[in-house]
Every structure is written in structure tokens, then in C-alpha cells.
Amino acid sequence: MDASGRMPLKHVAGSRYSNTVAALLSREGEVTTKVVKAKVGNRWNGKEVVTLLLDYRGDQITFTEELVSSIARTSDEEIMTLLLDRRGNQITITNEVVKAVAGNEGNGIEVMALLLD
């Protein structure tokens, strides 16, 4: 909990409660890189929470090389497809991003194929 008694959004975004995330998104401020990274690591309903983040606060998310690399390292092809479809014009695939995909032990092959397409 923060000083106001609320749970920080970055912790809720990593939970399985996407409806709670939607409620917080309608009230809270800026969506930070930490929130997006926490969300991408969500194994229960990552695509749903990423969709909420993009729908409610997508204009506040800056897709830096660090953020794209983190997403590429930890996400599955479903999340990467969503991001490329919705914000592909803001995502640059650099050497660091390709290295991150290569380090994605769970879904690297699928994500690399998606990036090559």
C-alpha cells in the first residue's frame, strides 16, 4: 500500500484480477514502465490486462528499447501480436530486442517468428 492506503497499480497489474486493474486505471495517474513490465509478467490473464492498459492509458505508454526488450524477453506471441497490432508504429525492433527474444525460453521461437513476419 502507498501513503494514501491504496495498492500501487504496478502490483495489481501483475495479479490475476483484471477487473480490479480496470477500476484502478479509471482513477489512477500515469502508467509507468514498471506497470507495463508487471503486466507482461502476468501468467493468468496477460493479454486481457495489456488490452486494458492500451485501451485506458495507451497514450501514456512510451515503447522504449528497454520496455520492448523486457516484453520480448517475457511475453508470449499473443501479447506481442497485440502490441504490434495496436502500437506497431511505435515499436522499433533493435538488436537488443532480438537478443531479448532469443533469451525468451518459454516462447522465443514463436515471438521471433512473429517479428520476422
C-alpha positions as CSV (number, residue, x, y, z in Angstrom):
1,M,0.0,0.0,0.0
2,D,1.2,3.5,-0.7
3,A,0.9,6.5,1.7
4,S,-2.8,7.0,0.7
5,G,-3.7,3.4,1.6
6,R,-4.1,2.3,-2.0
7,M,-2.2,-0.6,-3.5
8,P,0.1,0.7,-6.3
9,L,-1.2,0.0,-9.7
10,K,2.1,-1.9,-10.7
11,H,1.3,-4.6,-8.1
12,V,-2.3,-5.1,-9.2
13,A,-1.4,-5.2,-12.9
14,G,0.7,-8.3,-12.1
15,S,-2.3,-10.0,-10.4
16,R,-5.0,-12.1,-11.9
17,Y,-7.7,-9.6,-11.2
18,S,-8.1,-7.7,-14.5
19,N,-11.4,-6.1,-13.3
20,T,-9.5,-4.6,-10.4
21,V,-7.0,-3.2,-12.8
22,A,-9.7,-1.7,-15.0
23,A,-11.2,0.1,-11.9
24,L,-7.7,1.4,-10.9
25,L,-7.0,2.6,-14.5
26,S,-10.1,4.7,-14.4
27,R,-8.8,6.5,-11.3
28,E,-5.1,6.5,-11.1
29,G,-2.5,8.6,-12.8
30,E,0.4,7.8,-15.1
31,V,1.0,4.3,-16.4
32,T,4.7,3.7,-15.9
33,T,7.2,1.3,-17.5
34,K,7.1,-0.7,-14.2
35,V,3.3,-1.2,-14.6
36,V,3.7,-2.5,-18.1
37,K,6.5,-4.8,-17.2
38,A,4.5,-6.2,-14.2
39,K,1.6,-6.8,-16.5
40,V,3.6,-8.6,-19.2
41,G,4.8,-11.0,-16.5
42,N,1.2,-11.8,-15.6
43,R,0.7,-15.5,-16.4
44,W,-3.0,-15.6,-15.6
45,N,-4.5,-13.1,-18.0
46,G,-1.7,-11.1,-19.5
47,K,-3.5,-10.4,-22.8
48,E,-6.6,-9.1,-21.1
49,V,-4.6,-6.7,-18.8
50,V,-2.4,-5.5,-21.7
51,T,-5.6,-4.7,-23.6
52,L,-6.9,-2.8,-20.6
53,L,-3.7,-0.8,-20.3
54,L,-3.7,0.0,-24.0
55,D,-7.4,0.9,-24.0
56,Y,-7.4,3.1,-21.0
57,R,-3.9,4.6,-20.9
58,G,-2.2,3.6,-24.1
59,D,-1.3,7.2,-24.9
60,Q,0.8,7.3,-21.7
61,I,3.0,4.3,-22.6
62,T,6.3,5.1,-24.3
63,F,7.7,2.0,-26.0
64,T,11.4,2.4,-25.3
65,E,14.0,-0.1,-26.3
66,E,14.2,-1.2,-22.7
67,L,10.5,-1.8,-22.4
68,V,10.2,-3.6,-25.8
69,S,13.2,-5.8,-24.8
70,S,11.5,-6.7,-21.5
71,I,8.3,-7.5,-23.3
72,A,10.1,-9.6,-25.9
73,R,12.0,-11.5,-23.1
74,T,9.0,-12.4,-21.1
75,S,5.8,-12.4,-23.2
76,D,4.2,-14.9,-25.4
77,E,3.3,-14.4,-29.1
78,E,-0.3,-13.4,-28.2
79,I,0.8,-10.4,-26.2
80,M,3.4,-9.4,-28.7
81,T,0.9,-9.7,-31.6
82,L,-1.5,-7.5,-29.6
83,L,1.2,-4.8,-29.1
84,L,2.4,-4.9,-32.7
85,D,-1.2,-4.7,-34.0
86,R,-2.1,-1.8,-31.7
87,R,1.1,0.1,-31.4
88,G,3.5,-1.3,-34.0
89,N,4.3,2.1,-35.5
90,Q,5.8,3.0,-32.1
91,I,7.8,-0.2,-31.6
92,T,11.3,-0.5,-33.1
93,I,12.9,-3.9,-33.3
94,T,16.6,-3.3,-32.5
95,N,19.5,-5.7,-31.9
96,E,18.8,-5.6,-28.2
97,V,15.1,-6.6,-28.8
98,V,16.2,-9.6,-31.0
99,K,18.7,-10.6,-28.2
100,A,15.9,-10.4,-25.7
101,V,13.6,-12.6,-27.9
102,A,16.5,-15.2,-28.2
103,G,16.6,-15.2,-24.3
104,N,12.8,-16.0,-24.1
105,E,13.0,-19.6,-23.0
106,G,9.3,-20.2,-23.0
107,N,8.1,-18.5,-26.2
108,G,11.2,-17.2,-28.0
109,I,10.7,-19.3,-31.2
110,E,7.1,-18.1,-31.6
111,V,7.9,-14.5,-30.8
112,M,10.9,-14.5,-33.2
113,A,8.8,-15.9,-36.0
114,L,6.2,-13.2,-35.4
115,L,8.9,-10.4,-35.5
116,L,10.4,-11.9,-38.7
117,D,6.9,-11.8,-40.3
